[in-house]
């Protein structure tokens, strides 16, 4: 079944015909200044991502760490404390060379890690003491161009391919067969020079321009990508097979060039460009969007990556803004505990904890 031509809702347009929802929220009462508490854990060495599985925070470590350090740290949320480490670095049985993406496992006692380097899905126990996985699955050949993916069903994954005319593709885990593609790339304003290339290369360029963080909440059927270069949030409802596109806070395109590279060409962004969205968290009620607004030079000089969280409904309405006093990379929200968690971006990173305003419980 082909879902490539479906209705896309755009909440703010680059021609200014509709008020920017991210700017509109500034005029509301739902803007809050939050003070965070940093909690340091000596077990955490060089964290790059934070996720949640049930009552636990799952911290992914940098794959460039000394191989003697595991790639995953598990923290109990309440009370917040270190529980265990997982993920022996390597390419051997039940080892992982990196922890690209993390999601809930087949049951409440496991979680699943996707490794982009080894192209494997590895299940880990939340409760045993081994650093090794308990089940490992090599992705089928048909998935090799998919570099970000989460389970859509028990037997399929939904992900992003490096070169494809669809925004998202659904592929069978059994045989790697493509089941469906969702959403086609639209023409980018003032980027007519892209037509000088083949369709495949144009799709690659469009994928690079719209590259971003990809997160999922299978329980509610939402898969969300938030652009790191272009300020755009793409919300895909797997139940309805529809996208909602939210533009902003910046409506203009980032500055970029198409540069020849061997037999192909690549997208090069202006080094002064500020990064946009930095992470996404999806719960049963809201989408929490961690927003940056700093470029490489500013991040190098100040260690500040992101200090703003926008709150959106599942249908894409911007309903809140949180200003943080501590810079973080990555976020997790637990409405039952009324907490927001993030990885601090200072020289000795820890976990920043903020109180979630009552208005969003």
Residue pairs with C-beta under 8 A, 6 or more apart in sequence:
1 180
2 180
2 181
3 180
3 181
3 182
3 183
3 241
4 165
4 166
4 181
4 182
4 183
4 184
5 184
6 182
6 183
6 241
6 242
6 243
7 242
8 183
8 186
8 242
8 243
8 244
8 245
9 242
9 243
9 244
9 245
9 316
10 245
10 247
11 18
11 21
11 244
11 245
11 246
11 247
11 248
11 316
11 317
12 18
12 19
12 20
12 21
12 22
12 246
12 247
12 248
12 251
13 247
13 251
14 189
14 247
14 251
14 252
16 251
20 247
20 248
20 249
20 251
21 246
21 248
21 317
21 318
22 248
22 249
22 310
22 318
22 321
23 248
23 249
24 318
25 31
25 310
25 318
25 319
25 320
25 321
26 321
30 311
30 319
30 320
30 321
30 359
31 320
31 321
31 322
31 323
32 320
32 321
32 322
32 323
32 357
32 359
33 322
33 323
33 325
34 322
34 323
34 324
34 325
34 340
34 354
34 355
34 357
35 325
35 354
36 324
36 325
36 326
36 328
36 342
36 352
36 353
36 354
37 352
37 353
37 354
38 326
38 344
38 346
38 350
38 351
38 352
38 353
39 80
39 350
39 351
39 352
39 353
40 348
40 350
41 73
41 75
41 82
41 350
41 351
43 73
43 82
43 85
44 59
44 61
44 73
44 349
44 350
44 351
45 61
45 62
45 65
45 69
46 61
46 62
46 64
46 65
46 349
47 59
47 60
47 61
47 62
47 73
47 343
47 349
48 60
48 61
48 62
48 329
48 330
48 343
49 59
49 60
49 99
49 102
49 329
49 330
49 343
50 57
50 58
50 59
50 60
50 330
50 331
50 332
50 341
50 342
50 343
50 351
51 57
51 58
51 60
51 102
51 103
51 330
51 332
52 58
52 77
52 281
52 332
52 334
52 341
53 102
53 103
53 104
53 105
53 111
53 126
54 104
54 108
54 126
55 76
55 77
55 78
56 74
56 75
56 76
56 77
56 83
56 111
56 126
57 74
57 75
57 76
57 77
57 80
57 332
57 341
57 351
58 72
58 73
58 74
58 102
58 111
59 72
59 73
59 74
59 75
59 343
60 71
60 72
60 99
60 100
60 102
61 69
61 70
61 71
61 72
61 73
61 87
61 99
63 71
63 89
63 97
63 98
63 99
63 117
65 71
65 89
67 89
67 90
69 89
70 85
70 86
70 87
70 88
70 89
70 131
71 86
71 87
71 88
71 89
71 96
71 98
71 99
72 85
72 86
72 87
72 99
72 102
72 113
72 124
73 82
73 85
74 82
74 83
74 84
74 85
74 86
74 126
75 81
75 82
75 83
75 351
76 82
76 83
77 334
77 337
77 339
77 341
78 337
80 351
80 353
84 129
85 131
86 124
86 130
86 131
86 133
87 95
87 96
87 99
87 113
87 124
87 131
87 133
88 94
88 95
88 96
88 131
88 132
89 95
89 96
89 97
90 96
90 97
91 97
91 118
93 132
93 136
94 122
94 132
94 133
94 134
94 136
95 132
95 133
96 113
96 115
96 118
96 120
96 122
96 133
97 115
97 117
97 118
98 115
98 116
98 117
98 118
99 113
99 115
100 113
100 114
100 115
100 116
100 117
100 148
101 113
101 114
101 116
101 148
101 149
101 150
101 214
102 111
102 112
102 113
102 114
103 111
103 112
103 114
103 150
103 151
103 216
103 218
104 110
104 111
104 112
104 218
105 111
105 112
105 123
105 124
106 112
106 123
106 154
109 125
109 126
109 127
110 123
110 124
110 125
110 126
110 134
111 123
111 124
111 126
112 121
112 122
112 123
112 124
112 151
113 121
113 122
113 123
113 124
113 133
114 120
114 121
114 149
115 121
115 122
116 147
116 148
119 138
119 139
119 143
119 144
120 136
120 137
120 138
120 139
121 136
121 137
121 139
122 133
122 135
122 136
122 137
123 133
123 134
123 135
123 136
124 133
124 134
125 134
128 134
137 173
139 146
139 173
139 176
140 171
140 172
140 173
140 174
140 175
140 176
141 176
142 171
142 172
142 175
142 176
142 177
142 178
143 149
143 157
143 159
143 171
143 173
143 176
145 161
145 162
145 163
145 164
146 157
146 159
146 160
146 161
146 169
146 171
147 159
147 160
147 161
147 162
148 159
148 160
148 214
149 157
149 158
149 159
149 160
149 171
150 157
150 158
150 159
150 214
150 215
150 216
150 218
150 223
151 157
151 158
151 216
151 218
152 158
152 170
152 218
152 223
152 238
155 172
155 173
155 174
156 170
156 171
156 172
156 173
156 179
157 170
157 171
157 173
158 168
158 169
158 170
158 182
158 216
158 223
158 236
158 238
159 168
159 169
159 171
159 214
160 167
160 168
160 169
160 207
160 214
160 225
161 169
161 207
162 204
162 207
163 200
163 203
163 204
163 207
164 181
164 203
164 207
165 181
165 184
165 185
165 199
165 203
166 181
166 182
166 183
166 184
167 182
167 183
167 184
167 185
167 210
167 225
167 234
167 236
167 243
168 181
168 182
168 183
168 223
168 236
169 178
169 180
169 181
169 182
170 178
170 179
170 180
170 181
170 182
171 177
171 178
171 179
172 178
172 179
182 236
182 241
182 243
183 234
183 236
183 243
185 202
185 203
185 206
185 207
185 210
188 194
188 206
188 209
188 253
189 253
190 253
191 209
191 253
193 258
194 202
194 205
194 206
194 258
195 202
197 205
197 258
197 265
201 264
201 265
204 264
205 258
205 265
205 267
208 266
208 267
209 229
209 230
209 253
209 254
209 256
209 267
210 225
210 227
210 229
210 230
210 232
210 234
211 227
211 228
211 229
212 225
212 226
212 227
212 228
212 229
212 230
212 232
212 276
212 277
213 225
213 226
213 228
213 277
213 278
213 279
213 280
214 223
214 224
214 225
214 280
215 223
215 224
215 279
215 280
215 281
215 282
216 222
216 223
216 224
216 282
217 282
217 283
217 284
219 284
220 282
220 284
220 314
221 237
221 238
221 239
222 235
222 236
222 237
222 238
222 282
222 287
222 314
223 235
223 236
223 238
224 233
224 234
224 235
224 236
224 280
224 282
224 287
225 233
225 234
225 236
225 280
226 232
226 233
226 234
226 276
226 277
226 278
226 279
226 280
226 289
227 233
227 276
227 277
228 275
228 276
228 277
228 278
228 292
229 254
229 256
229 269
229 273
229 275
229 276
230 253
230 254
230 276
231 247
231 248
231 249
231 250
231 251
231 276
231 277
232 245
232 246
232 247
232 248
233 245
233 246
233 277
233 280
233 287
233 289
233 312
233 316
234 243
234 244
234 245
234 246
235 243
235 244
235 245
235 246
235 287
235 312
235 314
235 315
235 316
236 242
236 243
237 243
237 244
237 314
244 315
244 316
245 316
246 312
246 316
246 318
248 318
249 276
249 291
249 310
250 276
254 269
254 270
254 273
255 269
255 270
255 272
255 273
256 267
256 268
256 269
256 270
257 267
257 268
258 265
258 266
258 267
258 268
259 265
259 266
259 267
259 268
271 295
271 296
271 297
272 295
272 297
273 295
274 292
274 293
274 294
274 295
274 298
275 292
275 293
275 294
275 295
276 291
276 292
276 293
277 289
277 290
277 291
277 292
278 290
278 291
278 292
278 305
278 306
278 329
278 330
279 289
279 290
279 306
279 329
279 330
279 331
280 287
280 288
280 289
280 290
281 287
281 288
281 290
281 331
281 332
281 333
282 288
282 314
283 333
283 335
284 335
285 313
285 314
285 335
285 360
286 311
286 312
286 313
286 314
286 319
286 333
286 360
287 311
287 312
287 313
287 314
288 309
288 310
288 311
288 312
288 331
288 333
288 340
289 309
289 310
289 311
289 312
290 306
290 308
290 309
290 328
290 330
290 331
290 342
291 306
291 308
291 309
291 310
292 305
292 306
292 308
293 306
293 308
294 302
294 304
294 305
294 306
298 304
299 305
299 345
302 327
303 327
303 345
303 346
303 347
304 327
304 345
305 327
305 328
305 329
305 345
306 324
306 327
306 328
306 329
307 323
307 324
307 325
307 326
307 327
307 328
308 321
308 322
308 323
308 324
309 321
309 322
309 324
309 331
309 340
310 318
310 320
310 321
310 322
311 318
311 319
311 320
311 321
311 322
311 360
312 318
312 319
313 319
320 357
320 359
320 360
322 340
322 354
322 357
324 342
324 352
324 354
326 342
326 344
326 352
326 354
327 344
327 345
327 346
328 342
328 343
328 344
328 345
328 352
329 342
329 343
329 345
330 342
330 343
331 340
331 341
331 342
332 340
332 341
332 342
333 339
333 340
333 341
333 356
334 340
334 341
334 356
335 356
335 360
335 361
338 355
338 356
338 358
338 361
339 353
339 354
339 355
339 356
340 353
340 354
340 355
340 356
341 351
341 352
341 353
341 354
342 351
342 352
342 354
343 349
343 350
343 351
343 352
344 350
344 351
344 352
